C-alpha cells in the first residue's frame, strides 16, 4: 500500500490534454495512464496536503465530500448529455460514475497507480521519512 508506516511514496506524472481516449488492445494501459492523471487532478481540486501520499491517506471533510458530490453529479450529467451509446462503448470513461465518494476515488487512484507501476509507466519512489 502507498505510504504506510514510516515509509511514504512519491511519484510524478506529466499532465497533458489527452482526454479523448479511443479503445484498442494496445492503448488500454496508455488510456489508464491518462485516466489516472485526470482522477488525480480531480482529487487535487478538492483536497490539499503536504504530499500526494498524505492526501491519499487523509480523510475528507464533510465540506470536501459535498463539493466532490456536486462536481461528480455535474460531470455525470454532462457526460451523459454529450455521449451516444456507441461512443460510450468505444471510449474509456475518464471518470468512474461509481466513484461517488472521495474515498472511492482515492481507492481507484491507488489501484490504477499499482497497475501502472507493474507496466512501468509510473515509478513509485519509496523513501523513509526521518523524524
Helices and strands as residue ranges (DSSP letters): E 7-10, G 25-27, H 28-46, H 52-56, H 62-82, H 85-90, H 102-118, E 125-128
